[in-house]
Amino acid sequence: MDYFFLPLEQWMNEFVNGWFLPTFSGIFNVISEVFNIFISGVTDLLLMIPAELFTIILALIAWKVSGIGLSVFTIIGFLFIGSVDMWEGAMQTLAIIIVATLVSLVIGIPVGILSAMNDGVQRIVRPILDFMQTLPSFVYLIPAVLLFGLGGVPAVMATFIFAAPPAVRMTNLGIRSVPKEIIEASRAFGSTNKQLLYKVQIPLAIPSIMAGVNQTIMLSLSMAVVASMIGAPGLGASVLTAISQVNIGLGLVSGLGIVVLAIVLDRITQGIGKGK
């Protein structure tokens, strides 16, 4: 269609390189430094804890929230990670997941609450979430690298964009699913809007909110390999190295390490959501 050419690519590049980056680069540098300190701190903390002690603590948590089966799997799985010399990579990956999940929840849950309380906010937020969830994950890497360089920080930012929508949607769904009879009864007893939200709606929406937390963690973990393309450390970097070297053994052990993390985190968050 030569008769109708829209130079959107050129316009976007001129906007970003000609105005956006020169104007806001200082702000993004500060954000990058803050998150880099945060990520490094979490990583150092995880690596400082002896592997045996960390495994025992996580196994006890798994036993408490999900039962003896997951506890045994946690012990075996983390023993495997340590035995194949992937402990440091697993902790680096876990640090990125923790930071990205915290950012997603700190922003996503309040936005979900606002969406549930206000139909106008929901009409604005919903197409944004649709855009965030349908855009290919690789596309997130471009602005992340452009704004934050290479390393763990752009990985966290790209992961946040990819993983935040479930937290927003499930929080919104959980609050809106509270039975109207309970809301009417609470109002009849004189509850204010604030009391209704914090003492009735949010507690009853906890299973749905935790389902959103679970999905956020799983999506964060699924970005581990993708984010390794922009310098994110951890098991994803080992998978990327295995691909570039066609190293089947390295790909197997790093991939199994990601599987162990995924199963343990998934079952623990599911157990918390069910109130076990």
C-alpha positions in Angstrom: 0.0 0.0 0.0 2.5 2.6 -1.2 -0.3 5.2 -1.7 -0.8 5.3 2.1 2.4 5.2 4.1 2.3 6.0 7.9 5.9 6.7 9.2 5.0 5.6 12.7 8.4 4.0 13.2 10.2 7.2 12.3 7.9 9.4 14.5 8.4 7.1 17.5 12.2 7.1 17.1 12.3 10.9 16.8 10.1 11.3 19.8 12.1 8.9 22.0 15.6 9.9 20.9 14.9 13.6 20.3 12.8 14.5 23.3 11.9 11.8 25.7 15.3 10.4 26.6 17.1 13.8 26.8 14.3 15.1 29.0 13.8 12.2 31.4 17.1 10.2 31.3 18.2 11.6 34.7 15.0 10.4 36.3 15.4 6.9 34.9 19.1 6.8 36.0 18.0 7.5 39.6 15.3 4.8 39.4 17.8 2.4 37.9 20.3 3.1 40.8 17.6 2.6 43.4 16.3 -0.7 42.0 19.9 -1.9 41.4 20.6 -1.4 45.2 17.3 -3.2 46.0 18.0 -6.1 43.7 21.6 -6.4 44.9 20.5 -6.3 48.5 17.9 -9.1 48.1 20.4 -11.2 46.1 23.2 -10.7 48.7 20.7 -11.6 51.5 19.6 -14.8 49.8 23.2 -15.8 49.1 24.3 -14.9 52.7 21.8 -17.5 54.1 23.4 -21.0 54.2 21.9 -23.2 51.5 21.0 -25.8 54.1 19.2 -23.3 56.4 17.4 -21.7 53.5 16.1 -25.1 52.3 15.0 -26.1 55.8 13.1 -22.7 56.3 11.4 -23.1 52.9 10.5 -26.7 53.6 8.9 -25.7 56.9 6.9 -23.0 55.2 5.8 -25.5 52.5 4.8 -28.0 55.2 2.8 -25.4 57.0 0.9 -24.0 54.0 0.6 -27.0 51.7 1.5 -30.2 53.5 4.3 -32.8 53.9 4.4 -33.7 50.2 5.5 -30.3 49.1 7.9 -30.1 52.0 9.7 -33.3 50.9 9.7 -32.1 47.3 11.2 -28.7 48.4 14.1 -30.5 50.2 14.8 -32.8 47.3 14.4 -30.0 44.7 16.8 -27.6 46.4 19.3 -30.4 47.2 19.3 -31.0 43.4 19.9 -27.3 42.7 22.8 -27.3 45.1 24.2 -30.5 43.8 24.4 -29.3 40.2 26.1 -26.0 41.2 23.1 -23.9 40.3 22.5 -22.4 43.8 23.8 -18.9 43.0 21.9 -18.7 39.8 18.7 -19.9 41.5 19.1 -17.2 44.2 19.7 -14.5 41.6 16.6 -15.6 39.7 14.6 -15.7 43.0 15.8 -12.2 43.8 14.5 -10.8 40.5 11.2 -12.7 41.0 10.8 -11.3 44.5 11.5 -7.7 43.5 9.4 -7.8 40.3 6.5 -9.4 42.3 6.7 -6.8 45.0 6.6 -4.0 42.5 3.7 -5.7 40.6 1.7 -6.2 43.8 2.4 -2.7 45.3 1.1 -1.1 42.2 -1.3 -3.8 41.0 -3.4 -4.5 44.1 -4.2 -0.8 44.7 -5.1 -0.3 41.1 -7.3 -3.4 41.3 -9.1 -2.0 44.4 -9.7 1.4 42.6 -11.0 -0.5 39.6 -13.4 -2.5 41.8 -14.7 0.7 43.6 -15.0 2.9 40.5 -16.4 1.8 37.1 -14.8 4.7 35.4 -11.3 3.6 36.6 -12.1 0.1 35.4 -13.0 1.4 31.9 -9.6 3.1 31.7 -7.5 0.3 33.2 -9.1 -2.6 31.3 -7.7 -1.7 27.8 -4.3 -0.9 29.3 -4.2 -4.4 30.9 -5.4 -5.9 27.6 -2.5 -4.2 25.8 0.0 -5.3 28.5 -1.1 -8.9 28.3 -1.3 -9.2 24.5 1.9 -7.5 23.5 4.7 -10.1 22.9 7.0 -10.4 25.9 10.1 -9.8 23.8 8.8 -6.3 22.9 9.0 -5.2 26.5 12.8 -5.7 26.4 13.3 -2.9 24.0 12.1 0.1 26.1 13.5 -1.6 29.2 17.0 -1.7 27.7 16.6 1.8 26.3 15.6 3.3 29.6 17.6 1.2 32.1 20.5 -0.4 30.3 21.4 -4.0 30.8 21.2 -6.2 33.9 18.7 -6.9 36.6 16.9 -3.6 36.6 15.5 -3.7 33.1 14.7 -7.4 33.7 12.6 -6.3 36.7 10.9 -3.5 34.8 10.0 -5.8 31.8 8.8 -8.5 34.2 6.7 -6.0 36.1 4.9 -5.0 32.9 4.4 -8.6 31.9 3.3 -9.9 35.3 1.3 -7.1 36.9 -2.1 -7.5 35.0 -3.2 -10.7 36.9 -2.8 -8.8 40.2 -5.0 -6.0 39.0 -7.6 -8.3 37.4 -7.9 -10.8 40.3 -8.1 -8.1 42.9 -10.8 -6.3 41.0 -12.7 -9.6 40.4 -12.4 -10.7 44.1 -13.8 -7.4 45.5 -16.6 -7.3 42.9 -17.5 -10.9 43.7 -18.3 -10.2 47.3 -22.0 -11.1 47.7 -24.3 -8.0 47.7 -26.2 -9.4 50.7 -23.0 -9.2 52.8 -22.3 -5.6 51.7 -25.9 -4.6 52.4 -25.8 -6.2 55.9 -22.5 -4.4 56.6 -24.0 -1.1 55.6 -27.0 -1.8 57.7 -24.8 -2.1 60.8 -23.3 1.3 60.0 -20.1 0.4 58.2 -18.4 3.3 56.4 -17.0 2.8 52.9 -13.5 2.4 54.4 -14.6 -0.1 57.0 -16.6 -2.0 54.4 -13.5 -2.2 52.1 -10.9 -3.2 54.8 -13.0 -5.3 57.1 -15.4 -7.0 54.6 -14.5 -6.8 51.0 -10.7 -7.3 51.1 -10.8 -10.2 53.6 -13.5 -12.0 51.5 -11.5 -11.3 48.4 -8.2 -12.8 49.8 -8.5 -16.1 47.9 -8.9 -14.3 44.6 -6.1 -11.8 45.4 -3.8 -14.7 46.3 -4.7 -16.3 43.0 -3.5 -13.1 41.3 -0.3 -13.2 43.4 0.3 -16.7 42.3 -0.1 -15.8 38.6 2.1 -12.8 39.0 4.9 -15.0 40.5 4.5 -17.6 37.7 4.6 -15.0 35.0 7.6 -13.4 36.7 9.4 -16.7 36.6 8.4 -17.3 33.0 10.3 -14.1 32.1 13.5 -15.5 33.6 14.8 -16.9 30.4 13.5 -14.0 28.2 15.0 -11.4 30.5 18.4 -13.1 30.3 18.6 -11.7 26.8 19.1 -8.2 28.3 21.6 -9.3 30.9 19.5 -10.6 33.7 21.6 -13.0 35.9 20.4 -16.3 37.2 19.1 -19.6 35.8 17.8 -17.8 32.7 21.3 -16.8 31.8 22.4 -20.4 32.1 19.6 -21.4 29.7 20.7 -18.7 27.2 24.3 -19.9 27.4 23.2 -23.5 26.9 21.2 -22.4 23.8 24.2 -20.5 22.3 26.6 -23.3 23.0 24.1 -26.1 22.2 24.9 -27.5 25.6 22.2 -30.0 26.4 23.4 -30.8 29.9 23.6 -27.2 31.0 20.1 -26.6 29.5 18.7 -29.6 31.4 20.1 -28.7 34.8 19.2 -25.0 34.6 15.8 -25.8 33.2 15.1 -28.3 36.0 16.2 -25.6 38.4 13.5 -23.2 37.1 10.9 -26.0 37.3 11.8 -26.6 41.0 11.4 -22.9 41.8 8.2 -22.7 39.8 6.5 -25.7 41.5 7.6 -24.7 45.0 6.5 -21.0 44.6 3.2 -22.1 42.9 2.2 -24.6 45.6 3.2 -22.3 48.5 1.1 -19.3 47.2 -1.8 -21.7 46.4 -1.6 -23.0 50.0 -1.6 -19.5 51.4 -4.6 -18.6 49.2 -6.6 -21.5 50.5 -5.8 -20.7 54.1 -4.2 -24.0 54.9 
